[in-house]
Amino acid sequence: MEADLKAALLAAYARLLRPLVQILLRNGVSYTEFADTAKRVFVVTAAQGYSDTTATVPIAQLAIRTGLSQREVGDVLAAADHVTVDSTLTHMAALLGGWHTDVEFTGPYGLPLELPFEHSDRPSFQKLVHRYCLGGEPAQLLRRMLAVGAVKQAEDGWLTVLTRAYLPSAENIDSVERIGQAVARLVDTVDFNRQERDPASRLFERTVVADYGLKQEDLPALSSFIQARGQRLLEEIDNWISGRDRPEPERNDVVVHTGLGIYHYVDDLDKN
């Protein structure tokens, strides 16, 4: 049974890796670079829970668990934990969400206000950044939002938000960060539900399938339907979340980072 489970896991991971490897190949990443990353993730993940310092991590145990040599494990632990990536994905999503839901930055009927960059007596883009992107640099974030077309700036300097969803283009580094976030969260959810014995405690994760397929000419209509209804659902949930009191750790509130992701899949998408 254990051998069957391992074989099934490896087959599932091979299927999971195919689209990810396609992305790596398309962007000139070699197998050696991928293998080095996989080795680092194997070691760091296996080391979690042992200690906060690499000096007390049992290298011999990690070598046995990962199948790597003690030297390889030691080299990984001695290296930097991660590579710093200049991504503003989280900040951009937070700003757009706050601009559309926070009562200080919305007007009648919940419509987002036009904002000056800075103002001492009224809502401003600078105040929005300080509330939703602690430590963020307002001028830099505004340049990013203008560059991707999420915001437009009038001649008098006032700012109008143009979208609630941030979908970075392929050449934008945020699009790569988005892949990591989306895939990791989906896999974490599926794995949590797989291990959780109580059905009532499992997270929501469902799939709708066209059992007999769909005529190709019907695909654009389905896509439009999904985008409209899916966006509406996400905005309703975002509004519900925004209506709750913000957690305050200084008052011993336990903070849980959570959300919902929706995706439309088409098998063999590149062949359509």
C-alpha positions in Angstrom: 0.0 0.0 0.0 2.8 2.4 0.9 4.5 1.7 -2.5 1.2 2.3 -4.3 0.7 5.6 -2.4 4.2 6.8 -3.3 3.8 5.9 -6.9 0.4 7.7 -7.0 2.0 10.8 -5.3 4.9 10.9 -7.8 2.5 10.5 -10.7 0.4 13.4 -9.3 3.5 15.6 -8.9 4.6 14.8 -12.4 1.2 16.1 -13.7 1.4 19.1 -11.4 4.9 19.9 -12.6 4.2 19.8 -16.3 2.6 23.3 -16.7 5.2 24.7 -14.2 8.1 23.2 -16.2 6.6 24.7 -19.4 6.8 28.1 -17.8 10.4 27.5 -16.7 11.4 26.4 -20.2 9.6 29.3 -21.8 11.7 31.7 -19.6 15.1 30.0 -20.1 15.3 28.2 -16.7 17.6 25.1 -16.9 17.1 21.8 -15.2 20.1 22.5 -13.0 18.6 25.7 -11.7 15.3 24.0 -11.1 17.0 21.1 -9.3 18.9 23.5 -7.1 15.7 25.2 -6.1 14.0 21.8 -5.5 16.9 20.7 -3.3 16.6 24.0 -1.3 12.9 23.6 -0.8 13.3 19.9 0.2 15.8 20.8 2.9 14.2 23.9 4.2 10.8 22.2 4.4 12.1 19.2 6.1 14.0 21.4 8.6 10.8 23.3 9.7 9.8 22.5 13.2 13.3 21.5 14.4 14.7 24.8 15.4 14.8 28.5 14.6 18.6 28.3 14.1 20.5 26.2 11.6 23.2 25.5 14.2 20.8 23.1 16.1 19.1 21.4 13.1 20.0 17.7 13.0 21.7 17.5 9.6 22.1 13.7 9.8 18.4 13.3 10.3 17.6 15.7 7.5 20.0 13.8 5.1 18.2 10.5 5.8 14.7 12.1 5.4 15.5 13.9 2.1 17.9 11.4 0.6 20.6 14.0 0.2 24.1 13.8 1.6 24.9 15.6 4.9 27.2 17.9 2.9 24.4 18.9 0.6 22.1 19.5 3.5 24.7 21.6 5.3 25.4 23.7 2.2 21.7 24.5 1.8 21.3 25.5 5.5 24.4 27.6 5.3 23.1 29.5 2.3 20.6 32.3 2.2 17.1 31.2 3.0 15.5 32.8 -0.1 16.0 35.1 -3.0 14.5 38.6 -2.7 12.1 39.4 -5.5 10.9 42.9 -6.3 7.2 42.1 -6.4 4.4 44.4 -5.4 1.6 41.9 -6.0 0.3 41.9 -2.4 0.4 45.6 -2.1 -1.3 46.3 -5.4 -4.2 43.9 -4.6 -4.5 45.4 -1.1 -4.7 48.9 -2.4 -7.3 48.1 -5.1 -9.4 46.2 -2.5 -9.2 49.0 0.0 -10.0 51.7 -2.5 -13.2 49.9 -3.5 -14.4 48.8 0.0 -13.1 51.1 2.7 -15.8 53.6 3.7 -13.1 56.3 4.0 -12.2 55.9 0.3 -15.6 55.3 -1.2 -18.5 57.6 -1.8 -22.3 57.2 -2.5 -23.3 53.7 -3.6 -19.9 52.4 -2.6 -18.1 53.9 -5.6 -14.4 54.6 -5.1 -13.5 58.2 -4.6 -11.1 60.2 -6.8 -8.1 60.9 -4.6 -5.3 63.5 -4.5 -1.9 62.1 -4.0 -1.6 63.7 -0.6 -3.9 65.9 1.5 -4.0 66.7 5.2 -7.8 67.1 5.5 -9.3 64.5 3.2 -8.7 60.9 1.9 -5.6 60.7 -0.2 -3.6 58.0 -2.1 -0.9 58.5 0.5 -3.3 57.7 3.3 -4.6 54.7 1.4 -1.0 53.3 1.1 -0.3 54.0 4.8 -3.5 52.0 5.8 -3.2 49.0 3.5 0.6 48.8 2.7 2.5 49.3 5.9 6.0 50.3 4.9 5.0 50.8 1.3 6.4 53.8 -0.7 3.4 55.8 -2.1 5.2 57.4 -5.1 6.7 54.0 -6.2 3.3 52.2 -5.8 1.5 54.9 -7.8 4.1 54.6 -10.6 3.4 50.9 -10.7 -0.4 51.4 -10.7 -0.2 54.0 -13.5 2.1 51.8 -15.6 -0.2 48.8 -15.5 -3.3 50.9 -16.2 -5.0 50.3 -12.8 -5.1 54.1 -12.1 -5.2 57.2 -14.3 -4.0 60.7 -13.2 -5.7 63.9 -14.4 -3.8 67.0 -15.3 -4.6 68.5 -11.9 -3.0 65.4 -10.2 -6.2 63.7 -9.0 -6.3 59.9 -9.2 -9.1 57.7 -10.5 -9.0 53.9 -10.0 -10.0 52.0 -13.1 -10.1 48.3 -11.9 -10.8 46.3 -8.8 -8.8 43.2 -10.0 -5.0 43.3 -10.6 -4.0 41.0 -13.4 -0.3 41.7 -14.3 1.0 41.1 -17.8 3.4 38.3 -18.5 6.4 40.5 -18.7 5.6 42.0 -15.2 7.5 40.2 -12.4 4.2 40.3 -10.3 2.7 37.8 -12.8 5.3 35.2 -11.7 4.7 35.9 -8.1 1.0 35.4 -8.8 1.7 31.9 -10.1 3.5 31.0 -6.9 0.7 32.3 -4.7 -2.2 30.8 -6.6 -0.7 27.3 -7.1 0.6 27.0 -3.6 -2.7 28.1 -2.0 -4.7 25.7 -4.2 -2.4 22.8 -3.4 -2.4 23.6 0.4 -6.2 23.6 0.3 -6.5 20.3 -1.5 -3.9 18.7 0.8 -5.6 20.1 3.9 -8.9 18.6 2.9 -7.3 15.3 2.0 -5.9 15.0 5.5 -8.9 16.5 7.5 -11.1 13.6 8.6 -14.1 15.8 9.6 -16.0 16.9 6.5 -17.4 19.9 8.3 -13.9 21.2 9.0 -12.7 21.0 5.4 -12.2 24.2 3.3 -14.5 24.9 0.4 -13.0 23.5 -2.8 -15.2 22.4 -5.7 -15.0 21.9 -9.4 -17.7 22.1 -12.1 -17.0 19.9 -15.1 -18.5 19.8 -18.6 -19.1 16.0 -18.5 -19.3 15.5 -22.3 -17.1 18.5 -23.2 -18.3 21.7 -24.8 -18.5 22.8 -28.4 -15.5 25.1 -29.1 -17.8 27.9 -30.4 -19.6 27.9 -26.9 -16.3 28.5 -25.0 -16.3 32.3 -25.4 -19.8 32.5 -24.0 -18.9 30.3 -21.1 -15.8 32.4 -20.4 -17.9 35.6 -20.4 -20.5 34.1 -18.1 -17.8 32.8 -15.7 -16.0 36.1 -15.6 -19.1 38.1 -14.9 -20.6 35.8 -12.3 -17.2 35.0 -10.7 -16.2 38.6 -10.4 -19.6 39.4 -8.8 -19.1 36.6 -6.3 -15.6 37.7 -5.4 -16.7 41.3 -4.9 -19.5 40.2 -2.6 -17.1 38.2 -0.5 -14.6 41.0 -0.5 -17.3 43.4 0.7 -18.3 40.9 3.4 -14.7 40.6 4.6 -14.2 44.4 4.5 -17.3 44.9 6.7 -15.7 43.0 9.6 -13.7 44.7 12.3 -10.0 44.6 11.6 -8.0 42.3 13.9 -5.8 43.9 16.5 -2.9 41.7 17.6 -2.1 44.2 20.4 -5.5 43.2 21.9 -4.6 39.5 21.5 -6.7 39.0 18.4 -5.5 35.9 16.5 -4.9 36.9 12.9 -5.9 34.4 10.2 -4.8 35.2 6.6 -7.6 33.8 4.3 -9.4 34.3 1.1 -11.0 32.7 -1.9 -9.6 31.9 -5.4 -11.6 31.0 -8.5 -10.2 29.7 -11.7 -11.6 28.6 -15.1 -9.7 25.7 -16.6 -9.6 24.3 -20.2 -7.7 21.1 -20.7 -5.0 21.2 -23.4 -5.5 25.0 -23.4 -2.5 25.5 -25.8 -4.2 23.3 -28.4 -7.4 25.4 -28.6 
